[in-house]
């Protein structure tokens, strides 16, 4: 898998984690600035850990059934 794939994966996870954490912080009643800061910090940490872990698992040939990120796991195109 190319470098572009891993960069795209990182930013996808970063955006999803940021949204979930920010919403959680806002629901707790935190100020928007604090919620945004906490979301940025924890989303960065989470996305880095997830992406690095998946990178090393992919190098070892471990497939993720949920991610379906390897060519063997992708569904064939419909005819």
C-alpha positions as CSV (number, residue, x, y, z in Angstrom):
1,X,0.0,0.0,0.0
2,X,1.3,3.4,-0.9
3,X,2.2,6.3,1.2
4,X,-0.9,8.2,0.0
5,X,-3.1,5.4,1.3
6,X,-1.6,5.7,4.8
7,X,-1.8,9.5,4.8
8,X,-5.5,9.3,3.7
9,X,-6.1,6.7,6.4
10,X,-4.5,8.9,9.0
11,X,-6.6,11.9,8.1
12,X,-9.8,9.9,7.9
13,X,-9.3,8.5,11.4
14,X,-8.2,12.0,12.6
15,X,-11.4,13.6,11.4
16,X,-13.7,10.9,12.8
17,X,-12.0,10.9,16.2
18,X,-11.9,14.7,16.3
19,X,-15.7,14.9,15.7
20,X,-16.5,12.2,18.2
21,X,-14.3,13.6,21.0
22,X,-15.4,17.2,20.4
23,X,-19.1,16.2,20.5
24,X,-18.4,14.2,23.7
25,X,-16.7,17.1,25.3
26,X,-19.4,19.5,24.3
27,X,-22.1,17.2,25.7
28,X,-20.2,17.2,29.0
29,X,-20.7,20.9,29.1
30,X,-17.2,22.0,28.3
31,X,-16.4,25.3,26.7
32,X,-16.0,25.1,22.9
33,X,-12.4,26.1,23.0
34,X,-11.5,23.5,25.6
35,X,-13.5,20.9,23.7
36,X,-11.7,21.7,20.4
37,X,-8.3,21.6,22.1
38,X,-9.0,18.2,23.8
39,X,-10.4,16.8,20.6
40,X,-7.3,17.9,18.6
41,X,-4.9,16.4,21.1
42,X,-6.6,13.1,21.6
43,X,-7.6,12.7,18.0
44,X,-4.0,13.2,16.9
45,X,-2.8,10.6,19.5
46,X,-5.6,8.1,18.5
47,X,-5.0,8.5,14.7
48,X,-1.3,8.1,15.1
49,X,-1.6,4.9,17.2
50,X,-4.3,3.4,14.9
51,X,-2.4,4.2,11.7
52,X,1.0,2.9,13.0
53,X,-0.6,-0.2,14.3
54,X,-2.4,-1.0,11.1
55,X,0.8,-0.2,9.1
56,X,2.8,-2.8,11.0
57,X,0.0,-5.3,10.9
58,X,-0.3,-4.9,7.1
59,X,3.4,-5.4,6.7
60,X,3.1,-8.7,8.6
61,X,0.1,-9.7,6.4
62,X,-2.5,-9.5,9.2
63,X,-5.9,-8.6,7.6
64,X,-8.5,-6.4,9.2
65,X,-12.0,-7.7,8.4
66,X,-13.6,-4.4,9.4
67,X,-11.2,-2.1,7.4
68,X,-11.0,-4.4,4.3
69,X,-7.9,-2.4,3.4
70,X,-5.9,-5.1,1.6
71,X,-6.5,-6.2,-1.9
72,X,-7.4,-9.7,-0.8
73,X,-10.2,-8.4,1.5
74,X,-11.9,-6.0,-1.0
75,X,-15.0,-7.2,-2.7
76,X,-14.8,-7.8,-6.4
77,X,-16.7,-5.2,-8.6
78,X,-20.3,-6.0,-9.4
79,X,-21.1,-6.9,-13.0
